[in-house]
Amino acid sequence: MKITPDTKVFHLIEEYPESEEIIKKYFSFFYNEKIDDIALKRLSIKGAFNVINLPEEERERFFQEINEIISKIK
């Protein structure tokens, strides 16, 4: 599975459960508001970033961290 900004957050967690720690770190807003079950199933990574207004540098760091974890799995 290739991870892109259009990948649904839920699919990323489903395909790579190891990524959940990083997802919780960057998308803590959804977990803190207890809307993670709904929002992260519907939103793409890009959409979730837009909701929380994450700066571009943080977005790039997210993908670096996700890719590091995925490369260790493969």
Helices and strands as residue ranges (DSSP letters): H 9-15, G 17-19, H 20-26, H 28-32, H 36-42, H 45-52, H 56-73
